[in-house]
């Protein structure tokens, strides 16, 4: 991939250089004039104030609008009209103004919990911000996101410290892959420098030469802990260690800050390289809505230095006119918010098929027998051929290695620029995938072992899963995350676990599990053609060298539901007396135990194999258990709060089945040993499943 990136970077520089050559060193967005939706009288008063004060109209109005909006939000909070938390940037406004002035439409901005200033400086959406924080449907996110989670015009914020930095890098990578001229900007605070995902991302951004600007707003304190107590080394040293250039400025000299921000943006855009813009600043209010524990003399000294505070305190006719115009706008914004509807939420729940009038639709299925790893590889190759938006990311997935289980072998030879080896940085890899997805790409991220999924859990649960909903469906996140899961290969406690249960039930995520009774090639073909949400695909590592199997035992038939990711049913021709639910790598063992039970006890079982574990279609299970009255759920992971527990709980509490017998088979409550004999005592076996089925029949 590196050679391709170098070629694209050179091409991007050639395209960008002429556009920049005729530009002055003034802010790049001098043509991006924000038109405040004020009355004619209000606009006139702003012009008069600007001329009297001798300052630039747009910049003064923008900075003071941020200041006064947040002051009014604090008042609204004290009056009980806002709910939750509130992090103001009062004292830091010039950083937001300077950076956004240098940007162009089409660039991306990513912010954090202290995001109001960045949002207003980019969008000028005072009315929307007020409505959002008041929980009204007219907010940019319909009141779903509130103070910390805003989205509009390629602006994104989230309250997880540093969590959006890899997402920003992903959008920068998308610009690079499409040979665009846009850049991505990520605002962070100095407290965020303790987050590891920052350094994972900066390493990749530097190595891949991504057009990413990190804006560090350094106010010297993280909530109540001063930087001197938490930061080792220097900020400059950290950037330079990763090969990233740095520029510095502060908010007490706005003219110099604006110039430095313009130069930083210009460097990133022209050189196609990341940069850190270090802005020294100070916030003049508490960290959040809480009481400020800082020394009041310290705060007062910075207030005296603050240019906006001085302008307001002078109380000149110019200041009075400008403030009056802004206050008029705020009054109207609050009136508009109060006149709009409160946010309401419609929640989707997992499908429960209990409607007797609409029984589950079953149909025969057929497919060729094929090695599972070959089937997955063929699906990926076909998708890469058909869709230029698909990009593969992962550790050691390029040739000659081709992935630890060789699933991606040969793909980088055919699609060199879209099969990307990454560092060992699971959180950054998934976060970059999130950014690619937001930018319209179709990323496929491979996590080398399922055990490592937890290293990326924040990016999956707090970012990918939430973006579409909390941003009021303004975006889609069609990221696919593939990972091998499971034991029986002697890899020991940290490489043999079955951990998908930790992601089951997270709203916004779809979880699929491959198995031998449905061809993975068909599964992936369907997924790539229809994916519109974050999807985790569990590939049990035992299956890779096994064959998909359409041939069923004598006196059984293979059927599937008529759904996108069907539940497969292996059912006897005679009436079954027990229902088994198993998925992934447990299907083969469950099937063997079922056949053994038929041969030794002449008891017929019906095996249900869901592909989609979440949201789970309970219809086939309800239908089957309603007939048999007995259920065994087989899973390889830990049983407590697991998949089987949820299936049984739903049947008992939500599906109207008041009388049925149920058992679970799962791993013993013990880490998985590397010793083969010991591992076999911990993980489920055919005999375990057989014994559980026998007990379901024999015990009252």
C-alpha positions as CSV (number, residue, x, y, z in Angstrom):
1,X,0.0,0.0,0.0
2,X,2.8,2.4,0.8
3,X,3.9,2.8,-2.9
4,X,0.4,3.5,-3.9
5,X,0.0,6.1,-1.1
6,X,3.2,7.8,-2.2
7,X,1.9,8.1,-5.7
8,X,-1.4,9.5,-4.6
9,X,0.3,12.0,-2.3
10,X,2.4,13.3,-5.1
11,X,-0.6,13.6,-7.3
12,X,-2.5,15.4,-4.6
13,X,0.3,17.8,-4.0
14,X,0.4,18.7,-7.7
15,X,-3.3,19.3,-7.8
16,X,-3.3,21.3,-4.6
17,X,-0.3,23.5,-5.2
18,X,-1.7,25.6,-8.1
19,X,-4.9,26.2,-6.1
20,X,-2.8,27.4,-3.2
21,X,-0.2,29.4,-5.2
22,X,-2.5,32.3,-5.8
23,X,-3.7,32.4,-2.3
24,X,-2.5,35.0,0.2
25,X,-1.5,34.0,3.8
26,X,-4.9,35.3,5.0
27,X,-7.4,32.8,6.3
28,X,-8.4,30.3,3.7
29,X,-12.1,30.8,4.3
30,X,-12.2,34.5,3.6
31,X,-14.9,33.8,1.1
32,X,-16.9,31.7,3.6
33,X,-19.0,34.6,4.9
34,X,-21.4,33.7,7.6
35,X,-24.7,35.5,7.2
36,X,-26.4,35.8,10.6
37,X,-30.2,35.4,10.4
38,X,-30.8,38.6,12.2
39,X,-33.2,41.4,11.6
40,X,-32.2,44.3,9.4
41,X,-31.9,46.5,12.5
42,X,-29.7,43.9,14.3
43,X,-27.3,43.6,11.3
44,X,-27.1,47.4,11.1
45,X,-26.1,47.6,14.8
46,X,-23.4,45.0,14.3
47,X,-21.9,47.0,11.4
48,X,-21.9,50.2,13.5
49,X,-20.3,48.4,16.4
50,X,-17.6,46.9,14.2
51,X,-16.7,50.2,12.7
52,X,-16.6,52.0,16.1
53,X,-14.5,49.3,17.7
54,X,-12.0,49.0,14.8
55,X,-12.3,45.2,14.6
56,X,-13.2,42.8,11.8
57,X,-17.0,42.3,11.6
58,X,-17.2,38.6,11.0
59,X,-14.6,37.6,13.5
60,X,-15.8,39.8,16.3
61,X,-19.4,38.8,15.7
62,X,-18.5,35.1,15.6
63,X,-16.4,35.1,18.7
64,X,-18.8,37.2,20.8
65,X,-21.8,35.1,19.5
66,X,-20.1,32.0,20.9
67,X,-19.4,33.8,24.2
68,X,-22.9,35.2,24.7
69,X,-24.6,32.0,23.5
70,X,-22.8,30.0,26.2
71,X,-23.5,32.6,28.9
72,X,-27.1,32.3,28.0
73,X,-27.0,28.5,28.1
74,X,-25.6,28.7,31.6
75,X,-28.6,30.9,32.6
76,X,-31.0,28.5,31.0
77,X,-29.4,25.6,32.9
78,X,-29.8,27.5,36.2
79,X,-33.4,28.1,35.3
80,X,-34.0,24.4,34.8
81,X,-34.5,24.6,31.1
82,X,-31.6,22.4,30.2
83,X,-31.0,18.8,31.2
84,X,-27.7,16.9,31.7
85,X,-24.3,18.5,31.6
86,X,-22.8,21.6,30.0
87,X,-19.2,22.2,29.1
88,X,-18.6,25.8,27.9
89,X,-15.6,27.1,26.1
90,X,-15.8,30.6,27.5
91,X,-12.3,32.1,27.2
92,X,-11.3,29.7,24.4
93,X,-13.5,31.1,21.5
94,X,-10.7,32.5,19.4
95,X,-9.3,29.0,18.7
96,X,-12.5,27.8,17.2
97,X,-12.8,31.1,15.1
98,X,-9.2,30.9,13.9
99,X,-9.3,27.3,12.7
100,X,-12.7,27.4,11.0
101,X,-11.7,30.6,9.2
102,X,-9.0,28.7,7.5
103,X,-11.1,25.8,6.4
104,X,-13.2,25.2,3.3
105,X,-16.6,23.6,2.7
106,X,-15.9,19.9,2.2
107,X,-13.4,19.7,5.1
108,X,-14.3,17.6,8.1
109,X,-14.3,18.8,11.7
110,X,-14.3,16.5,14.8
111,X,-14.8,17.9,18.3
112,X,-15.3,16.8,21.9
113,X,-17.4,17.5,24.9
114,X,-16.4,21.2,24.9
115,X,-17.7,21.6,21.4
116,X,-20.2,24.5,21.3
117,X,-17.6,27.1,20.1
118,X,-16.3,24.8,17.3
119,X,-19.9,24.0,16.2
120,X,-21.0,27.7,16.1
121,X,-17.8,28.9,14.5
122,X,-18.3,26.4,11.6
123,X,-22.1,26.4,11.2
124,X,-23.4,29.6,12.9
125,X,-26.3,27.5,13.9
126,X,-27.2,29.4,17.2
127,X,-30.8,28.5,17.0
128,X,-30.2,24.8,16.3
129,X,-27.7,24.6,19.2
130,X,-30.2,26.1,21.7
131,X,-32.9,23.8,20.5
132,X,-30.7,20.7,20.7
133,X,-29.7,21.5,24.3
134,X,-33.3,22.2,25.2
135,X,-34.2,18.7,23.9
136,X,-36.3,20.0,21.0
137,X,-36.9,18.3,17.7
138,X,-35.6,21.3,15.8
139,X,-32.0,20.8,17.0
140,X,-29.4,19.5,14.5
141,X,-29.7,16.0,16.0
142,X,-33.4,16.3,16.9
143,X,-32.6,16.6,20.6
144,X,-31.0,13.1,20.7
145,X,-27.4,14.2,21.1
146,X,-27.6,17.2,23.4
147,X,-24.6,19.2,24.4
148,X,-21.8,16.8,23.6
149,X,-23.1,15.0,20.4
150,X,-23.6,17.4,17.5
151,X,-23.6,16.8,13.8
152,X,-24.1,19.1,10.8
153,X,-22.2,20.0,7.6
154,X,-19.4,17.5,8.2
155,X,-19.1,18.5,11.9
156,X,-19.1,15.7,14.4
157,X,-18.6,15.7,18.2
158,X,-18.7,13.0,20.9
159,X,-18.0,13.1,24.6
160,X,-15.4,10.3,24.6
161,X,-12.0,11.9,25.1
162,X,-9.9,11.3,21.9
163,X,-12.4,8.8,20.5
164,X,-13.0,10.8,17.3
165,X,-9.4,11.3,16.4
166,X,-9.1,7.9,14.5
167,X,-12.5,8.7,12.9
168,X,-11.0,12.0,11.7
169,X,-8.0,10.1,10.3
170,X,-10.4,7.8,8.5
171,X,-12.1,10.7,6.7
172,X,-8.6,12.0,5.9
173,X,-7.7,8.6,4.4
174,X,-10.9,8.7,2.4
175,X,-9.9,12.0,0.9
176,X,-6.5,10.6,0.1
177,X,-7.9,7.4,-1.5
178,X,-10.3,9.5,-3.7
179,X,-7.5,12.0,-4.5
180,X,-9.6,14.8,-2.9
181,X,-8.3,18.1,-1.6
182,X,-10.3,18.1,1.7
183,X,-8.6,17.8,5.1
184,X,-9.8,16.6,8.5
185,X,-9.5,18.6,11.7
186,X,-9.7,17.1,15.2
187,X,-10.0,19.3,18.3
188,X,-8.6,17.8,21.5
189,X,-7.8,19.1,25.0
190,X,-4.5,18.7,26.8
191,X,-6.2,16.2,29.2
192,X,-6.8,13.9,26.2
193,X,-3.0,13.4,25.9
194,X,-3.4,10.5,28.3
195,X,-5.5,8.5,25.8
196,X,-3.6,5.8,24.0
197,X,-5.8,5.9,20.9
198,X,-4.4,9.4,20.2
199,X,-0.9,8.0,19.7
200,X,-2.1,4.9,17.8
201,X,-3.8,7.3,15.3
202,X,-0.9,9.9,15.1
203,X,1.5,7.0,14.3
204,X,-0.7,5.9,11.4
205,X,-1.5,9.4,10.2
206,X,2.2,10.2,10.1
207,X,3.3,6.9,8.5
208,X,0.5,7.0,5.9
209,X,0.9,10.8,5.4
210,X,-2.7,11.7,6.0
211,X,-4.1,15.3,5.7
212,X,-5.1,15.5,9.3
213,X,-4.8,18.6,11.6
214,X,-4.8,18.0,15.3
215,X,-5.8,21.2,17.2
216,X,-4.7,20.9,20.8
217,X,-6.5,23.5,23.0
218,X,-4.2,23.5,26.0
219,X,-6.0,25.1,29.0
220,X,-3.6,23.5,31.5
221,X,-6.2,21.5,33.4
222,X,-8.2,18.4,32.9
223,X,-11.4,18.9,34.9
224,X,-9.7,19.5,38.3
225,X,-6.3,18.0,37.7
226,X,-3.5,20.3,36.5
227,X,-1.4,19.3,33.5
228,X,1.8,19.5,35.6
229,X,0.5,16.4,37.6
230,X,-0.3,14.3,34.5
231,X,1.9,15.1,31.6
232,X,5.4,13.5,31.2
233,X,7.8,15.1,28.8
234,X,6.6,17.9,26.4
235,X,3.8,18.3,23.9
236,X,6.3,19.2,21.2
237,X,8.4,16.2,22.0
238,X,5.4,13.9,21.7
239,X,4.6,15.3,18.2
240,X,8.2,15.2,17.0
241,X,8.6,11.6,18.2
242,X,6.0,10.6,15.7
243,X,7.4,12.7,12.9
244,X,4.7,15.4,13.1
245,X,5.4,19.1,12.8
246,X,3.9,21.6,15.3
247,X,2.8,25.2,15.3
248,X,2.0,27.2,18.5
249,X,-0.2,30.2,19.3
250,X,-2.5,31.4,22.0
251,X,-6.0,32.9,22.4
252,X,-4.7,36.2,23.9
253,X,-3.3,37.3,20.6
254,X,-6.1,36.5,18.1
255,X,-4.4,38.0,15.1
256,X,-1.3,35.8,15.5
257,X,-3.5,32.8,16.2
258,X,-5.5,33.3,13.0
259,X,-2.3,33.5,11.0
260,X,-0.8,30.4,12.6
261,X,-4.1,28.5,12.1
262,X,-4.1,29.5,8.4
263,X,-0.5,28.3,8.0
264,X,-1.2,25.0,9.7
265,X,-4.2,24.3,7.5
266,X,-2.3,25.3,4.4
267,X,0.6,23.0,5.3
268,X,-1.8,20.0,5.8
269,X,-3.7,20.7,2.6
270,X,-0.6,21.3,0.4
271,X,1.8,18.7,1.9
272,X,-0.7,16.1,2.6
273,X,0.9,15.6,6.0
274,X,-0.5,15.7,9.5
275,X,0.3,18.6,11.8
276,X,-0.3,19.6,15.4
277,X,-1.6,23.1,16.2
278,X,-0.9,23.8,19.8
279,X,-3.1,26.6,21.2
280,X,-2.4,27.8,24.7
281,X,-5.7,29.1,26.2
282,X,-7.7,29.2,29.4
283,X,-11.4,28.5,30.1
284,X,-13.0,31.2,32.3
285,X,-15.8,29.0,33.7
286,X,-15.9,25.7,35.5
287,X,-15.1,22.5,33.7
288,X,-18.8,21.7,33.6
289,X,-21.8,23.2,35.3
290,X,-20.2,22.4,38.7
291,X,-18.6,24.8,41.1
292,X,-15.2,26.0,40.0
293,X,-12.5,24.8,42.4
294,X,-9.7,26.9,40.9
295,X,-8.2,29.8,42.7
296,X,-10.4,32.8,42.0
297,X,-7.4,35.1,41.7
298,X,-6.0,32.8,39.0
299,X,-9.2,32.9,37.0
300,X,-9.5,36.7,37.5
301,X,-6.0,37.2,36.1
302,X,-6.8,35.4,32.9
303,X,-10.2,37.2,32.6
304,X,-8.2,40.4,32.6
305,X,-6.1,39.2,29.7
306,X,-9.1,38.0,27.7
307,X,-9.8,40.2,24.7
308,X,-13.5,39.5,24.6
309,X,-13.9,40.2,28.3
310,X,-12.1,43.5,27.9
311,X,-14.3,44.5,25.0
312,X,-17.4,43.7,26.9
313,X,-16.2,45.3,30.1
314,X,-15.4,48.5,28.3
315,X,-19.1,48.9,27.8
316,X,-18.5,51.3,24.9
317,X,-21.3,52.2,22.6
318,X,-19.8,49.8,20.0
319,X,-19.8,47.0,22.5
320,X,-23.4,47.8,23.6
321,X,-24.6,47.7,20.1
322,X,-22.9,44.5,19.2
323,X,-24.1,42.7,22.3
324,X,-27.6,44.0,21.9
325,X,-27.7,42.5,18.4
326,X,-26.5,39.1,19.7
327,X,-28.9,39.1,22.6
328,X,-31.8,39.9,20.2
329,X,-30.8,36.8,18.3
330,X,-30.5,34.6,21.4
331,X,-34.0,35.8,22.5
332,X,-35.5,34.8,19.2
333,X,-33.6,31.4,19.2
334,X,-35.0,30.6,22.7
335,X,-38.5,31.5,21.6
336,X,-38.2,29.3,18.5
337,X,-37.0,26.4,20.6
338,X,-39.8,26.8,23.2
339,X,-42.3,26.8,20.4
340,X,-41.0,23.5,18.9
341,X,-41.8,20.0,20.0
342,X,-39.9,18.0,22.7
343,X,-37.8,15.2,21.3
344,X,-39.6,11.8,21.3
345,X,-37.8,8.5,20.7
346,X,-39.1,5.4,19.0
347,X,-37.0,2.4,19.9
348,X,-36.8,-0.7,17.8
349,X,-36.7,-4.0,19.6
350,X,-35.6,-7.5,18.4
351,X,-38.1,-9.2,16.2
352,X,-40.3,-11.7,18.1
353,X,-42.3,-14.0,15.9
354,X,-45.3,-15.0,18.0
355,X,-48.1,-14.1,15.6
356,X,-49.9,-17.3,14.8
357,X,-51.6,-15.7,11.9
358,X,-48.1,-15.0,10.3
359,X,-46.1,-18.2,10.7
360,X,-42.4,-18.3,9.9
361,X,-41.7,-18.8,6.2
362,X,-39.3,-21.6,5.4
363,X,-37.7,-22.5,2.1
364,X,-35.2,-25.1,0.9
365,X,-31.6,-23.9,0.5
366,X,-28.7,-25.2,-1.6
367,X,-25.1,-24.3,-2.1
368,X,-21.9,-25.9,-3.3
369,X,-19.5,-27.4,-0.8
370,X,-16.5,-25.1,-0.4
371,X,-13.8,-24.5,2.1
372,X,-14.9,-21.7,4.4
373,X,-11.7,-19.6,4.0
374,X,-11.9,-19.9,0.3
375,X,-15.6,-18.8,0.3
376,X,-14.8,-15.7,2.4
377,X,-11.8,-14.8,0.3
378,X,-13.8,-15.2,-2.9
379,X,-16.6,-13.0,-1.5
380,X,-14.0,-10.3,-0.5
381,X,-12.4,-10.5,-4.0
382,X,-15.7,-10.1,-5.7
383,X,-16.7,-7.2,-3.5
384,X,-13.4,-5.4,-4.2
385,X,-13.8,-5.9,-7.9
386,X,-17.4,-4.6,-8.0
387,X,-17.2,-1.7,-5.5
388,X,-14.3,0.8,-5.5
389,X,-15.5,2.0,-2.1
390,X,-14.5,-1.2,-0.3
391,X,-11.2,-0.9,1.6
392,X,-9.7,-3.7,3.7
393,X,-7.8,-2.8,6.9
394,X,-6.0,-5.2,9.3
395,X,-2.8,-6.5,10.7
396,X,-0.7,-8.6,8.4
397,X,-3.4,-9.0,5.8
398,X,-1.3,-8.3,2.8
399,X,0.8,-10.8,0.9
400,X,2.9,-12.8,1.3
401,X,1.3,-13.4,4.7
402,X,-2.3,-12.9,3.8
403,X,-3.6,-12.8,7.4
404,X,-3.0,-15.2,10.3
405,X,-5.6,-17.6,8.9
406,X,-4.8,-16.8,5.3
407,X,-8.3,-15.5,4.5
408,X,-6.9,-12.4,2.6
409,X,-4.2,-14.3,0.8
410,X,-3.8,-13.0,-2.8
411,X,-6.0,-10.0,-2.4
412,X,-3.3,-7.3,-2.1
413,X,-1.8,-8.6,-5.4
414,X,-5.0,-7.8,-7.2
415,X,-6.1,-4.7,-5.1
416,X,-2.9,-3.2,-3.9
417,X,-4.2,0.2,-3.0
418,X,-7.2,-1.1,-1.1
419,X,-5.7,-3.8,1.1
420,X,-3.9,-2.0,3.9
421,X,-1.6,-3.4,6.5
422,X,-1.9,-1.6,9.8
423,X,0.1,-1.4,13.0
424,X,-1.0,-3.4,16.0
425,X,-3.6,-0.8,16.9
426,X,-7.1,-2.3,17.1
427,X,-8.8,0.9,18.4
428,X,-7.3,3.1,15.8
429,X,-8.0,0.5,13.0
430,X,-11.7,0.4,13.8
431,X,-11.9,4.1,14.4
432,X,-10.3,4.8,11.0
433,X,-12.8,2.4,9.5
434,X,-15.6,4.4,11.2
435,X,-14.2,7.6,9.5
436,X,-14.0,5.8,6.1
437,X,-17.6,4.8,6.5
438,X,-18.8,8.3,7.4
439,X,-17.0,9.5,4.3
440,X,-18.9,7.1,2.0
441,X,-16.4,4.2,1.9
442,X,-17.2,0.6,2.7
443,X,-14.5,-0.5,5.1
444,X,-13.8,-4.1,6.1
445,X,-11.7,-4.3,9.2
446,X,-10.1,-7.6,10.3
447,X,-9.3,-8.0,13.9
448,X,-6.7,-10.8,14.0
449,X,-8.2,-12.6,17.0
450,X,-11.6,-12.1,18.5
451,X,-10.0,-11.7,21.9
452,X,-8.6,-8.4,20.7
453,X,-12.1,-7.0,20.0
454,X,-12.2,-5.6,23.5
455,X,-9.3,-3.3,22.6
456,X,-11.6,-1.7,20.1
457,X,-14.8,-1.9,22.1
458,X,-15.0,1.9,22.6
459,X,-14.8,2.5,18.9
460,X,-17.5,-0.1,18.3
461,X,-19.9,0.7,21.2
462,X,-19.5,4.4,21.8
463,X,-18.8,5.5,18.2
464,X,-19.8,3.2,15.3
465,X,-23.0,1.9,17.0
466,X,-24.2,5.4,18.1
467,X,-23.3,7.7,15.2
468,X,-26.4,7.1,13.0
469,X,-28.9,7.3,15.9
470,X,-27.4,10.1,18.0
471,X,-26.8,12.2,14.8
472,X,-30.5,11.8,14.0
473,X,-30.0,9.5,11.0
474,X,-27.9,12.1,9.1
475,X,-25.1,9.5,8.5
476,X,-24.7,5.8,8.0
477,X,-21.8,3.7,9.2
478,X,-21.5,0.7,6.9
479,X,-18.4,-0.8,8.5
480,X,-17.8,-4.5,8.5
481,X,-15.6,-5.9,11.3
482,X,-14.5,-9.5,10.7
483,X,-12.8,-11.6,13.4
484,X,-12.0,-15.3,14.1
485,X,-13.4,-16.4,17.4
486,X,-13.3,-19.5,19.6
487,X,-11.0,-22.3,21.0
488,X,-10.2,-25.9,20.4
489,X,-6.8,-25.1,18.9
490,X,-4.7,-24.8,22.0
491,X,-4.0,-21.1,21.8
492,X,-4.5,-20.5,25.5
493,X,-6.3,-18.0,27.7
494,X,-5.9,-14.8,25.5
495,X,-6.4,-16.3,22.0
496,X,-9.2,-18.8,22.4
497,X,-12.1,-17.0,23.9
498,X,-15.6,-16.5,22.6
499,X,-16.5,-12.9,23.4
500,X,-19.3,-11.8,21.1
501,X,-21.7,-11.8,24.0
502,X,-20.1,-8.5,25.2
503,X,-21.5,-6.8,22.0
504,X,-24.9,-8.5,21.9
505,X,-27.6,-6.1,22.7
506,X,-25.7,-2.9,21.8
507,X,-28.2,-0.8,19.9
508,X,-27.1,0.1,16.4
509,X,-24.9,-3.0,15.9
510,X,-25.6,-6.1,13.8
511,X,-23.8,-9.4,14.7
512,X,-23.5,-12.3,12.3
513,X,-21.9,-15.7,12.8
514,X,-20.9,-18.0,9.9
515,X,-21.5,-21.7,10.1
516,X,-21.1,-24.8,7.8
517,X,-24.7,-25.1,6.8
518,X,-24.8,-21.8,5.0
519,X,-22.2,-20.6,2.5
520,X,-20.2,-17.6,3.9
521,X,-19.7,-16.4,0.3
522,X,-23.5,-15.9,0.0
523,X,-23.6,-14.3,3.5
524,X,-20.9,-11.7,2.6
525,X,-22.4,-11.1,-0.9
526,X,-25.7,-10.2,0.8
527,X,-23.9,-8.1,3.4
528,X,-21.9,-6.0,0.9
529,X,-25.0,-5.4,-1.2
530,X,-27.2,-4.3,1.7
531,X,-25.1,-3.1,4.6
532,X,-26.1,0.2,6.2
533,X,-24.9,-0.3,9.8
534,X,-21.9,-1.5,11.8
535,X,-21.7,-5.2,11.4
536,X,-19.6,-7.7,13.3
537,X,-19.0,-11.0,11.6
538,X,-17.9,-13.8,13.9
539,X,-15.8,-16.4,12.0
540,X,-15.2,-19.4,14.2
541,X,-11.5,-20.3,13.6
542,X,-12.2,-24.0,13.5
543,X,-14.3,-23.5,10.4
544,X,-11.7,-22.0,8.1
545,X,-10.4,-25.3,6.8
546,X,-13.7,-27.1,6.9
547,X,-16.1,-27.5,4.1
548,X,-19.5,-25.9,3.8
549,X,-22.0,-28.8,3.7
550,X,-25.3,-28.8,1.9
551,X,-25.7,-32.6,2.3
552,X,-27.9,-33.5,5.2
553,X,-28.3,-36.8,7.1
554,X,-30.9,-39.3,5.9
555,X,-34.5,-38.4,7.0
556,X,-33.6,-34.7,7.5
557,X,-34.1,-31.6,5.4
558,X,-32.3,-28.3,5.3
559,X,-34.5,-25.2,5.3
560,X,-34.0,-21.5,5.9
561,X,-36.1,-18.5,6.7
562,X,-37.0,-16.1,4.0
563,X,-34.9,-13.3,5.5
564,X,-31.7,-11.4,4.6
565,X,-29.6,-13.4,7.1
566,X,-31.6,-16.5,7.6
567,X,-32.0,-18.9,10.5
568,X,-31.2,-22.3,9.1
569,X,-33.2,-25.3,10.2
570,X,-32.0,-28.9,10.1
571,X,-35.3,-30.8,10.8
572,X,-36.4,-34.4,10.8
573,X,-39.3,-35.6,8.6
574,X,-41.0,-37.0,11.7
575,X,-42.2,-34.7,14.5
576,X,-39.2,-33.4,16.6
577,X,-39.3,-33.8,20.4
578,X,-36.5,-31.4,21.2
579,X,-35.3,-28.1,19.9
580,X,-31.6,-27.2,19.7
581,X,-30.3,-23.7,19.1
582,X,-26.6,-23.5,18.2
583,X,-24.5,-21.1,16.1
584,X,-21.0,-20.7,14.7
585,X,-18.5,-23.4,15.6
586,X,-20.9,-25.2,17.8
587,X,-23.2,-26.3,15.0
588,X,-21.1,-29.4,14.1
589,X,-21.0,-30.7,17.6
590,X,-24.7,-30.0,18.2
591,X,-25.6,-31.8,15.0
592,X,-23.4,-34.8,15.9
593,X,-25.1,-35.0,19.4
594,X,-28.5,-34.8,17.7
595,X,-27.7,-37.7,15.3
596,X,-26.3,-39.7,18.2
597,X,-29.5,-39.2,20.2
598,X,-31.6,-40.3,17.3
599,X,-29.5,-43.5,16.8
600,X,-29.2,-44.4,20.5
601,X,-32.5,-43.2,21.9
602,X,-34.7,-42.9,18.8
603,X,-35.4,-39.2,19.8
604,X,-35.8,-36.7,17.0
605,X,-34.4,-33.2,17.4
606,X,-34.7,-30.0,15.4
607,X,-31.6,-27.9,15.1
608,X,-32.0,-24.1,14.6
609,X,-28.9,-22.2,13.4
610,X,-29.2,-18.4,13.5
611,X,-26.8,-16.4,11.4
612,X,-27.9,-13.1,12.8
613,X,-27.3,-13.2,16.6
614,X,-28.4,-9.6,17.1
615,X,-31.0,-8.3,16.5
616,X,-32.2,-11.9,17.0
617,X,-35.3,-13.1,15.1
618,X,-37.0,-15.1,17.8
619,X,-39.8,-16.3,15.5
620,X,-38.2,-19.6,14.4
621,X,-37.3,-20.5,18.0
622,X,-40.8,-19.6,19.3
623,X,-42.3,-21.7,16.6
624,X,-40.1,-24.7,17.3
625,X,-40.2,-24.7,21.1
626,X,-44.0,-24.2,20.9
627,X,-44.1,-27.6,19.3
628,X,-41.5,-29.5,21.2
629,X,-41.7,-28.0,24.7
630,X,-38.0,-28.6,25.2
631,X,-35.0,-26.3,24.3
632,X,-31.2,-26.7,24.5
633,X,-29.1,-23.7,23.7
634,X,-25.5,-24.4,22.8
635,X,-22.8,-21.7,22.9
636,X,-19.0,-21.9,23.2
637,X,-18.6,-18.8,25.4
638,X,-19.3,-18.3,29.1
639,X,-22.9,-18.9,30.1
640,X,-23.5,-16.2,32.6
641,X,-25.4,-13.4,30.9
642,X,-24.8,-15.1,27.6
643,X,-26.7,-15.8,24.4
644,X,-28.5,-18.8,25.8
645,X,-29.6,-16.9,28.9
646,X,-31.2,-14.2,26.7
647,X,-32.9,-16.7,24.4
648,X,-34.5,-18.5,27.3
649,X,-35.4,-15.3,29.1
650,X,-37.1,-13.9,26.0
651,X,-39.1,-17.1,25.5
652,X,-40.3,-17.0,29.1
653,X,-40.9,-13.3,29.4
654,X,-41.6,-11.8,26.0
655,X,-42.8,-14.6,23.7
656,X,-45.7,-16.0,25.6
657,X,-44.3,-19.5,26.2
658,X,-45.3,-20.2,29.8
659,X,-44.4,-23.9,29.9
660,X,-41.3,-25.3,28.4
661,X,-38.1,-27.1,29.6
662,X,-34.7,-25.5,28.9
663,X,-31.1,-26.2,29.4
664,X,-27.8,-24.4,28.3
665,X,-24.5,-25.8,27.3
666,X,-21.5,-23.4,27.5
667,X,-17.9,-23.2,28.5
668,X,-17.0,-23.9,32.1
669,X,-16.3,-20.9,34.3
670,X,-12.6,-20.9,33.8
671,X,-10.0,-19.3,31.5
672,X,-9.2,-21.5,28.6
673,X,-6.0,-23.5,29.1
674,X,-3.5,-24.1,26.3
675,X,-3.2,-27.8,27.2
676,X,-5.3,-29.9,24.8
677,X,-6.6,-32.3,27.4
678,X,-7.4,-29.4,29.8
679,X,-9.0,-27.3,27.1
680,X,-11.4,-30.2,26.3
681,X,-12.7,-30.2,29.8
682,X,-13.5,-26.5,29.7
683,X,-15.1,-26.2,26.3
684,X,-18.4,-27.9,25.3
685,X,-18.2,-31.4,23.8
686,X,-20.5,-33.7,21.9
687,X,-21.0,-35.8,25.0
688,X,-21.9,-32.7,27.0
689,X,-24.6,-31.8,24.5
690,X,-25.9,-35.4,24.3
691,X,-26.1,-35.6,28.1
692,X,-28.0,-32.3,28.2
693,X,-30.5,-33.5,25.6
694,X,-31.0,-36.8,27.5
695,X,-31.7,-34.9,30.7
696,X,-34.3,-32.7,29.0
697,X,-36.2,-35.9,28.1
698,X,-35.6,-38.0,31.2
699,X,-35.9,-35.5,34.1
700,X,-39.2,-34.1,35.1
